[in-house]
Amino acid sequence: MTIKPWRATSIQMRSERACQAPSDADAAVLIERNVATLVRLIEEACASAEKPDLVVFPEFAMQGPPLHMDVAAWIARACSTIPGPLTAPLQELAKRQGIFIAGNLFEAPSEWPGRYFNSSFLIDRRGEIILNYRRVNTAAFPSVHDFKTDYLAATPQEKVFPVVETELGRLALIPCGEISVPEVARVMMMQGAEVILHPTNSKRTEAQEAAKLARVAENMTYLVSANVAGPIGFSPDNSILGGRSHIIDHHGNTLAFQENAEEGVAVSAMIDIEALRRDRRMDTGLSNPLLRARYEMYVPYYSAAKFYPADAFLEAPMASTVETRPVIASARANLERANILTPLPQGAAEPVAPSAH
């Protein structure tokens, strides 16, 4: 079936932080405001002369990040199931407007009590959730890698880094800073991904801007990136701004971009899946990174790469991110043994990094 060009729009919206509310009850009201803002902006995009077929909204849009809240407190205050009460108004909206909606929320699924995930999901035109990706590479949050053995035993391989076939092509979701991890996008491309949907909540860094372009160029995928308007979630004093929602084609060309951090739906562009499929077939030498890739050469190196310990919280869920400190210490030791890190002089203190996710 031929796929006609279709329109994607990034929803660049402001978001309040539930973690800074005085109480759980106040947090619930705050989350309702965030959801109302999101629905309003999606309705605005749909009322325009260029109605989108698909929208992407930012990471943390409905809840904000937990910052320093412990796991149990954050689950009680802000987390939801997928599907659940936070996705319900978006599912109704997707069905009513006949569009796809992609985004992100903190999920606390009943099948994994005591754990929450930074999860990215996709709703189709019928209002059904057809994809849910639970982020693997995290710093401030729990990860499915923390109990990898149990998670992989219960989760089909195709749902660990999921890609979904739709009338718009094959779609995948990667949140925020995980776009800087090449393997995530690579594995999704290997499962056929043609468009990466990127809900993000991030300050401007040259590294992340370059990572967006690199993932597109090396995998020949489109990227639809939606960042938060106003201050980012990890700026409690509101001094660091978001902005820079971006749509990029499979050659790395910018199709739409907004540098400033104002709220709006101006970042919108047409996605041409048939052009992507045609270009992926053309032998253009190393300009086509898919036809001439030699992945088998890398397998033994990846098999030997065991640095950040898996199953660090297999027996019991993480209660606080403070508990990751000995895990990080193990990762450092493993990297030292591999001659990737240089050991510190005896008695020297580890450098302190700024908060990141």
C-alpha positions in Angstrom: 0.0 0.0 0.0 1.3 3.4 -1.0 1.6 5.9 1.9 0.7 9.4 1.0 2.7 12.3 2.5 1.3 13.2 5.9 1.7 16.0 8.4 3.4 15.9 11.8 3.2 18.7 14.3 5.3 19.2 17.5 3.3 20.5 20.5 5.6 22.9 22.3 3.9 23.5 25.7 4.5 24.8 29.1 4.4 22.2 32.0 4.1 22.6 35.7 5.9 20.3 38.2 3.8 18.0 40.4 6.8 17.5 42.7 6.7 21.1 43.7 3.0 21.1 44.7 2.3 21.5 48.4 0.4 18.3 48.6 -0.8 15.3 46.6 -4.2 16.9 46.2 -2.6 20.1 44.9 -0.5 18.0 42.6 -3.6 16.3 41.1 -5.0 19.8 40.3 -1.7 20.8 38.7 -1.7 17.7 36.6 -5.2 18.4 35.4 -4.1 21.9 34.3 -1.2 20.4 32.4 -3.5 18.0 30.6 -6.0 20.8 29.8 -3.1 22.8 28.3 -2.0 19.9 26.2 -5.6 19.2 25.0 -6.0 22.9 24.1 -2.9 23.0 22.1 -3.6 19.8 20.2 -7.1 21.2 19.4 -5.5 24.4 18.2 -3.2 22.4 15.8 -6.2 20.5 14.6 -8.2 23.7 13.9 -5.5 25.1 11.7 -5.5 25.1 7.9 -2.7 22.4 8.2 -4.3 19.8 10.4 -1.8 17.2 11.5 -2.1 13.5 11.1 0.2 13.0 14.0 1.3 15.2 17.0 4.1 14.7 19.5 4.0 16.4 22.9 7.0 16.9 25.3 8.5 14.6 27.9 7.2 15.3 31.4 4.3 17.4 29.9 1.6 16.2 32.2 3.5 15.5 35.4 6.9 17.3 35.4 9.9 15.3 36.7 10.1 13.9 40.2 13.4 15.8 40.9 14.4 14.5 44.3 11.2 12.7 45.3 11.6 9.1 46.5 10.1 6.4 44.3 7.1 5.5 46.5 6.2 9.2 47.1 6.4 9.9 43.3 4.2 6.9 42.4 1.6 8.0 44.9 1.7 11.6 43.8 1.9 11.6 40.0 2.3 8.2 38.3 -0.4 6.6 36.1 -1.0 3.4 34.2 -0.9 3.2 30.4 -3.7 3.2 29.4 -5.1 5.1 32.4 -6.6 8.3 33.6 -3.9 10.5 32.1 -4.1 8.9 28.6 -8.0 8.7 28.6 -8.6 12.4 27.5 -5.9 12.0 24.8 -7.4 8.8 23.6 -10.8 10.5 23.3 -9.2 13.4 21.5 -7.3 11.2 19.1 -10.5 9.4 18.2 -12.6 12.5 17.9 -10.0 14.3 15.7 -8.9 11.2 13.8 -5.2 11.8 14.6 -2.3 10.0 16.1 -0.9 11.4 19.4 2.5 10.5 20.7 4.0 11.6 24.1 5.4 10.6 27.4 4.4 10.1 31.1 5.6 8.4 34.3 4.0 5.0 34.3 3.5 2.8 37.4 2.1 -0.5 36.0 0.3 -2.8 38.3 2.3 -5.8 37.1 5.5 -4.2 38.5 4.5 -3.0 42.0 6.9 -0.5 43.6 8.4 0.5 40.2 7.8 3.4 37.8 9.1 4.0 34.3 9.7 6.9 32.0 7.4 5.7 29.3 6.6 7.0 25.8 3.4 5.9 24.1 1.5 6.2 20.8 -2.3 6.5 20.4 -3.8 5.8 17.0 -6.8 7.4 15.2 -9.2 4.9 16.9 -8.0 6.1 20.3 -6.1 2.9 21.0 -2.7 2.8 22.6 -0.6 0.8 20.1 3.0 1.3 21.5 4.6 1.8 24.9 8.3 2.1 25.2 9.8 2.0 28.8 13.0 4.0 28.7 16.1 1.9 29.3 18.9 4.5 29.6 18.1 6.7 32.6 20.0 8.5 35.3 17.5 10.0 37.8 14.8 7.4 37.3 14.4 3.6 37.6 15.0 1.6 34.4 13.8 -1.8 33.2 17.5 -2.7 33.0 17.5 -2.5 36.9 15.6 -5.9 36.9 16.5 -7.0 33.4 16.2 -10.8 34.0 12.6 -10.6 35.2 11.6 -7.9 32.7 12.9 -9.8 29.7 11.3 -13.0 30.9 7.9 -11.3 31.0 8.3 -9.0 27.9 8.4 -10.2 24.3 11.6 -9.1 22.6 9.7 -6.9 20.1 8.2 -4.9 22.9 11.5 -4.0 24.6 12.5 -1.5 21.9 9.1 -1.5 20.1 8.2 -0.4 16.6 4.7 -0.3 15.3 3.4 -0.7 11.7 0.7 2.0 11.0 -0.9 3.6 8.0 1.7 6.4 8.4 4.6 4.0 8.2 6.7 2.3 10.9 6.9 4.4 14.0 9.1 4.4 17.1 9.5 6.6 20.2 12.7 7.7 21.9 12.5 10.2 24.8 14.7 13.2 25.5 18.4 12.4 26.2 18.1 8.8 25.2 18.4 10.1 21.6 22.1 10.4 22.5 22.4 6.6 22.8 23.1 5.3 19.3 22.0 1.7 20.0 18.4 2.6 20.9 17.7 4.2 17.5 19.8 1.5 15.8 17.8 -1.4 17.3 14.5 0.3 16.4 15.7 0.9 12.8 16.7 -2.8 12.6 13.1 -3.6 13.4 12.0 -1.3 10.5 11.5 2.1 12.2 11.0 4.9 9.6 10.0 7.8 11.9 11.4 8.5 15.4 9.1 10.4 17.6 11.1 12.3 20.2 9.3 13.8 23.2 11.9 15.8 25.1 12.4 18.2 28.0 15.9 19.5 27.6 18.1 22.6 27.6 20.1 23.4 24.6 23.4 21.6 24.3 25.5 21.1 21.2 25.8 17.4 22.0 22.0 16.7 22.0 21.4 18.8 18.9 24.1 16.9 17.1 22.7 13.6 18.4 19.3 14.3 16.8 21.0 14.8 13.5 23.3 11.8 13.9 20.4 9.4 14.7 18.6 10.5 11.6 21.6 10.4 9.3 22.9 7.0 10.4 19.5 5.3 10.4 17.8 7.1 7.5 14.7 8.0 9.6 12.6 11.1 10.0 12.7 12.7 13.5 9.7 14.6 15.0 11.0 16.3 18.2 8.8 18.2 20.6 10.4 20.1 23.5 8.8 21.9 26.4 8.0 25.6 26.2 9.2 27.9 29.0 11.5 26.4 31.7 12.6 22.8 31.4 11.6 20.3 34.1 15.1 20.0 35.5 15.3 23.7 36.2 13.6 24.1 39.6 14.3 27.9 39.6 12.9 28.2 36.0 16.1 29.8 34.7 16.8 27.2 31.9 14.5 27.3 29.0 13.4 24.7 26.5 12.3 25.4 22.9 14.0 24.1 19.7 11.2 21.7 18.7 12.5 20.2 15.4 11.4 18.1 12.5 14.2 16.5 10.4 14.0 14.4 7.3 15.9 11.1 6.6 18.8 13.0 5.0 19.3 15.4 8.0 17.5 18.3 6.4 15.5 20.6 8.7 11.8 20.7 7.7 10.6 22.8 10.6 12.2 24.4 13.7 11.4 26.8 16.5 14.4 28.2 18.4 12.5 30.1 21.1 10.7 28.6 24.1 7.3 30.1 23.4 4.3 27.9 23.5 2.7 26.9 20.2 2.1 24.5 17.3 4.1 26.2 14.6 6.6 23.3 14.1 4.8 21.3 11.5 5.9 19.5 8.3 5.0 16.9 5.8 6.5 13.4 6.1 7.1 11.5 2.9 7.5 7.8 3.7 7.6 6.7 0.1 10.6 9.0 -0.5 12.4 7.4 2.5 11.7 3.9 1.2 12.9 4.8 -2.2 16.1 6.4 -0.9 16.9 3.5 1.4 17.0 1.2 -1.6 19.4 3.3 -3.6 23.1 2.3 -3.7 24.8 5.7 -3.0 27.9 4.2 -1.4 28.4 5.3 2.2 25.8 8.0 1.8 23.4 5.1 2.3 24.4 3.8 5.8 21.9 0.9 5.7 22.9 -1.0 2.5 26.6 -1.1 3.4 26.5 -1.6 7.2 28.7 -4.4 8.5 27.1 -5.1 11.9 28.6 -8.6 12.4 32.0 -7.1 12.9 30.8 -5.4 16.1 29.1 -8.3 17.8 32.1 -9.7 19.8 32.8 -6.2 21.2 29.3 -5.7 22.3 29.2 -9.2 23.9 32.2 -8.3 26.0 30.9 -4.9 27.0 29.5 -5.3 30.6 29.9 -2.0 32.4 26.7 -0.7 34.1 25.5 -3.8 36.1 22.1 -5.2 35.1 19.6 -6.4 37.7 20.9 -4.0 40.3 17.4 -3.8 41.7 16.2 -7.3 40.8 15.2 -8.4 44.3 13.6 -5.1 45.4 12.6 -1.9 43.5 14.8 1.2 43.8 13.4 3.3 46.7 15.6 6.3 46.0 18.1 7.3 43.3 20.7 7.6 46.1 20.7 3.8 46.0 22.3 4.0 42.5 25.6 5.2 44.0 27.2 1.7 44.6 25.9 0.7 41.1 27.7 3.7 39.6 30.8 2.7 41.5 30.7 -0.8 40.0 30.3 0.7 36.5 33.4 2.9 37.1 35.4 -0.1 38.2 34.3 -2.1 35.2 35.2 0.8 32.9 38.6 1.1 34.6 39.3 -2.6 34.0 38.5 -2.1 30.3 40.9 0.9 30.2 38.1 3.3 29.3 38.4 5.2 32.6 41.8 6.2 34.1 41.9 5.2 37.8 41.9 8.2 40.2 45.0 8.7 42.4 44.6 7.2 45.8 42.6 9.4 48.1 41.2 11.6 45.3 37.4 12.3 45.3 35.2 11.5 42.4 34.1 14.6 40.5 30.5 15.8 41.2 28.3 16.0 38.1 25.3 18.3 37.8 21.8 16.8 38.0 20.9 15.0 34.7 18.4 12.5 33.4 
